[in-house]
Amino acid sequence: MFIQQLSVFLENNTGTLQAMTELLGKSGIDLLALSLADTQSFGIVRTIIHSDQMDIALKILRENGYIAKINQVICAAVPDRPMGLSELLDLIQKAGLSVEYMYSFLRAFIPGTAHLILRLDDGAKAEQIFDLHNIRMLGQKEVDAL
């Protein structure tokens, strides 16, 4: 069960993140979760937004000179307690999977759980493993309801 993520490449200059978020905000785009990774010359913003805003956000960004794309990620619910994340990572490791990146979801959906956005080297295998071990994955409709 995958959800959509918007990835945007930014120049690593002062104010570029603010300018991008202002552009989206003034267009009514609500950022549900966000992660920023940087290198010396550029940054990658990964964000979760409602699916009905995805095409609009992509169009706005591209029209304003941003390089942006939509990709698929997993939103997993893990117990919100010590060892919750560690147990999930142990399961991923034992399945022979690698975490390419991960960040937390900013809005709670299921009481007692933490929600993580994951990009794994084999998403289809991860989906099967999570299902087999009763790791709850949020679908796009659930994310859109937030």
C-alpha positions as CSV (number, residue, x, y, z in Angstrom):
1,M,0.0,0.0,0.0
2,F,1.8,3.1,-1.3
3,I,1.1,6.8,-0.9
4,Q,2.2,9.7,-3.1
5,Q,5.1,11.9,-2.1
6,L,6.2,15.1,-3.8
7,S,10.0,15.6,-4.2
8,V,11.4,19.0,-5.0
9,F,15.1,19.8,-5.8
10,L,16.3,23.1,-4.4
11,E,19.5,25.1,-4.8
12,N,21.3,25.1,-1.5
13,N,20.9,28.9,-1.0
14,T,19.5,30.9,1.8
15,G,15.7,31.4,1.4
16,T,15.0,28.8,-1.2
17,L,13.0,26.5,1.2
18,Q,11.0,29.5,2.5
19,A,10.3,30.6,-1.1
20,M,9.1,27.2,-2.1
21,T,6.9,26.7,1.0
22,E,5.4,30.2,0.5
23,L,4.6,29.5,-3.1
24,L,2.8,26.3,-2.1
25,G,1.1,27.9,0.9
26,K,-0.2,30.9,-1.1
27,S,-1.7,28.4,-3.5
28,G,-3.5,26.6,-0.7
29,I,-1.3,23.5,-0.6
30,D,-1.2,22.0,2.9
31,L,2.1,20.2,3.9
32,L,1.2,17.2,6.0
33,A,4.8,16.0,6.4
34,L,8.2,17.3,5.2
35,S,11.8,16.2,5.2
36,L,14.8,18.1,3.9
37,A,18.1,16.6,3.0
38,D,21.0,18.6,1.6
39,T,24.3,18.4,-0.1
40,Q,26.8,21.1,-0.8
41,S,25.0,22.3,-4.0
42,F,21.4,21.2,-3.6
43,G,18.7,20.0,-1.3
44,I,15.8,17.6,-1.7
45,V,12.5,18.4,-0.1
46,R,10.2,15.4,0.3
47,T,6.7,16.2,1.3
48,I,3.3,14.6,1.8
49,I,0.3,16.5,0.7
50,H,-3.3,15.6,-0.1
51,S,-3.6,13.6,-3.3
52,D,-6.2,16.0,-4.7
53,Q,-3.6,18.8,-4.5
54,M,-0.7,16.8,-6.0
55,D,-1.2,17.7,-9.6
56,I,-1.8,21.4,-8.8
57,A,1.4,21.5,-6.6
58,L,3.5,19.8,-9.3
59,K,2.2,22.3,-11.9
60,I,2.8,25.3,-9.8
61,L,6.3,24.2,-8.9
62,R,7.3,23.4,-12.5
63,E,5.8,26.7,-13.8
64,N,8.0,28.5,-11.3
65,G,11.2,26.8,-12.3
66,Y,11.4,24.0,-9.7
67,I,12.4,20.4,-10.6
68,A,9.7,18.3,-8.9
69,K,8.4,14.8,-9.3
70,I,5.9,12.4,-7.6
71,N,7.1,9.1,-6.2
72,Q,5.6,6.3,-4.1
73,V,6.4,5.7,-0.5
74,I,5.1,3.6,2.4
75,C,3.4,5.2,5.5
76,A,3.7,2.7,8.3
77,A,2.2,2.8,11.8
78,V,4.5,1.6,14.6
79,P,3.9,1.5,18.3
80,D,4.6,4.9,19.9
81,R,6.8,3.5,22.7
82,P,10.5,2.7,23.3
83,M,11.7,0.0,20.8
84,G,8.7,0.6,18.3
85,L,11.1,2.0,15.6
86,S,13.9,-0.4,16.5
87,E,11.5,-3.4,16.0
88,L,10.4,-2.2,12.6
89,L,14.0,-1.6,11.5
90,D,14.9,-5.1,12.8
91,L,12.1,-6.6,10.7
92,I,13.3,-4.6,7.6
93,Q,16.9,-5.8,8.2
94,K,16.0,-9.4,8.6
95,A,14.0,-9.3,5.4
96,G,17.2,-8.1,3.6
97,L,15.8,-4.7,2.8
98,S,17.5,-1.3,3.0
99,V,16.0,2.0,4.2
100,E,16.8,4.6,1.5
101,Y,15.3,7.3,3.7
102,M,12.7,7.8,6.4
103,Y,10.9,10.6,8.1
104,S,8.1,11.0,10.6
105,F,4.5,12.0,9.8
106,L,3.4,15.2,11.5
107,R,-0.2,14.3,12.1
108,A,-1.5,11.4,14.3
109,F,-4.0,9.1,12.8
110,I,-4.1,6.0,15.1
111,P,-3.8,6.6,18.8
112,G,-0.8,5.0,20.4
113,T,1.1,4.8,17.1
114,A,3.8,6.8,15.4
115,H,3.6,7.2,11.6
116,L,6.7,6.9,9.4
117,I,7.2,7.6,5.8
118,L,9.6,5.1,4.3
119,R,11.4,4.6,1.0
120,L,12.9,1.1,0.9
121,D,15.0,-0.4,-1.8
122,D,12.2,-2.9,-2.7
123,G,8.8,-1.4,-1.9
124,A,6.8,-4.4,-3.1
125,K,8.8,-6.8,-0.9
126,A,8.4,-4.4,2.0
127,E,4.7,-4.3,1.5
128,Q,4.5,-8.1,1.6
129,I,6.7,-8.3,4.7
130,F,4.8,-5.6,6.5
131,D,1.5,-7.3,5.7
132,L,2.8,-10.7,6.9
133,H,3.9,-9.2,10.2
134,N,0.7,-7.1,10.7
135,I,2.5,-3.7,10.3
136,R,-0.3,-1.3,9.6
137,M,0.3,0.8,6.4
138,L,-1.9,3.8,5.8
139,G,-3.4,4.1,2.3
140,Q,-3.8,7.3,0.3
141,K,-7.4,7.7,1.4
142,E,-6.4,7.6,5.1
143,V,-3.7,10.2,4.5
144,D,-6.1,12.4,2.6
145,A,-8.5,12.3,5.5
146,L,-5.9,14.0,7.7
